[in-house]
Structure formats: structure tokens, C-alpha cells
Amino acid sequence: MSDASKPRALVVEDNPAWRQIVAEILHDSGLEVDLADGLDEAVFLLRHTSHRLAVVDLALGAEPATNQDGLQVLEAVRRHDPGCVAILLTGYATVELAVEVLTKYGAFSCLRKANFDREEFRQLVSRARSAAQAYEGVDYEAGVSAPVAVAGCGERAAAQIASDAVLVVEDDAGWRGILSELLTDAGYQVRLCNSYGEAVGCLRSGQYRIAIVDLSLNEVAWGTDPERLLGGYQLLQQAHAHNIPAIVVSGVTNRDDIERAYGDYDVFAYLEKQAFDRRAFLQSVKEAYDAALGAQSLDVLTPRELEVLAFLAQGMTNKELADALYISTNTVKRHLKAIFSKLDVHTRSAAAAKAVSAGPGKYLL
């Protein structure tokens, strides 16, 4: 017998075993559960009953590898039950699909059945219920979007901290999973953090080649001052202080925020989640990674050799270098010989390329 006083959840799943698993966890979490095994039944329930949470399978019915009726259910959630927070649970999620689910359809998270863990799912349900409660009374017709994400779509375990690792700071586990999968498949070691505090600890205790940071780390309740939500700025400052190139991957699209990231924190690239493209992301990572490698290689040079290299990168001749530094041309030649040896290069252009790859600020004048 149903309890009308309890908040309701909807499980849309055509596999009876998975329906039972998810329904039991939701029931144990204090939710009254409605069940649907297909699109039509799900839409009917969304039209006639208010739900706090919906857990939706992607493939409903025949040909599970190609069926995507679950996306239509997500659209129905937005249209008919906008106060409901949706989680997609699927065995067929690709990176592109996960991005689409989180951005276009406004799902709270995207989970892979292959990585399903009961305790992690319980924690996700708790966070999703909190997000749904925060949105009670919101005027959705005014253009407020549904709360987005908080648990992993194929999230991988954090790699062992190493000096060439990529630090990913993202409180949305769906996006953590996406970024981790792309980076790991491309051959990078990855260290994942889901909060400002965890990331600061990593920066202080380990060395990282580059940092990928979300601006709005939601460590305070939804509905408070938006400025307090942008903890990513403080991490950009930390990364900058550690001379770690930073790439922002964020849903924050305000022009002032983007210009602030570039102007005040010298970020390497700023990528918007709403227009996320895996090739653009991986290209930015490669360029930032190469720049960091170049910067690290210059650490072997003395301060005077760095000065010589900086002027060399501007295309100066030996005579011009000597005049600029008030030294003889023979001294310039000795410095260049030492630079070539330490950087393992044989030409002026190769040395200049290493200086350019290090980026502005620390090494270039």
C-alpha cells in the first residue's frame, strides 16, 4: 500500500531485475516508487503524478543497442514534471551520449550499469533528493534550468599521483567520468578530485603537469550567492602559483567570468560544457601538456641562460643579444653552447621553440 506522505520516485526500466534492484534502493531511501517498463507508461505517470526523482534506462524495449527511448523520457521529465531530478542508468553510454544527457537533456547524472555500486548509488540518490528539494517552489517557466549532475558515468579510479599526471577538479561525477575516460584513453595519468579542499591538498602534496578545473564547484547549497559557488577561481590561482597550466571546462558561460579566467589567472584554454567537443578538448590538453613539458625542461637553465634564451626566442642575433645584456658576443656564444647542451638541441630555432612552448610569464620576457 502506497504512502501518500512520502516523496515519489519513478523507475523506468524494461529489465525486471534492474527494476527490482533500483526500486529496493529507492524504497530504502524513503521514497515511494512508481514503476514503468516503457516510454508510454513513463510519460503517463509523469503527466499525472509529481516525482522527486526519476531513474531512467536508455534502452526501453527491442534492440537495446540502438534503442534510445530513455532520452524521450528525459524530455518528458523536463516538460511534464520539471521539479523531478533525472538520472540515466544505462549499459550503452558513450562519451558523446553522456555529454548530451548532461547538457541537452539536463540530467542530474549518467551512470553505467557495468560500474554500478549500490552504496555509491545510495549516496547519489541522497544528493539528487537534496537538489530536487532545493528546487521546490522554483518558477521553471522563468527559464531556470534543472540542477545538473553529481555521480559518475564510467568514473575510473584515480591513478597514482605522479609528476606527469593530469589533475581533474570537477564536483559533477558525470563530467568527472567523461573527462577521465577521454584522458585515460589518450594515455594520460589522471588524478580526480571532486572538491576544492581535496584539490588544494593534491596541489600541495603532489606535482601535476596540467590542471583541468570546473569554475562552479558547488560546495554550498544551491540558491546562495552565485559568487560563492565559483571556487574554481581559487584553484586557478593555486595552479597559477604552482606554474601549472590550467584548462577550464565549465558550464559558466558569462563573458565576464571567461575574461576573468584568462585575464586574472592566465588559463591555457576555456571550454564550455554546453559546446563540449572531445577533439577540441584533447587538442587543448595536448598543447597545454606540451607547454608544461617545455617549461619543465627549462628549469635546468641558469637565470642568465634563461635571459639569453628569452631574447633568442625574439629572433635576436648574437650581436643584438650582446648589446641587450651588456656582454660580449663570445660570452653569448658560451651561453648558447650551454643552453643547447642542457636542452639537447642543436639549432637556434629548436631552442627558441622550447622557450615558446613554455608559454609567457615565467620564462619569456
Summary of the structure (lengths in Angstrom):
residues: 365
radius of gyration: 25.5
end to end distance: 74.6
largest distance: 93.5
contacts: 1198
relative contact order: 0.07
helix: 51%
strand: 14%
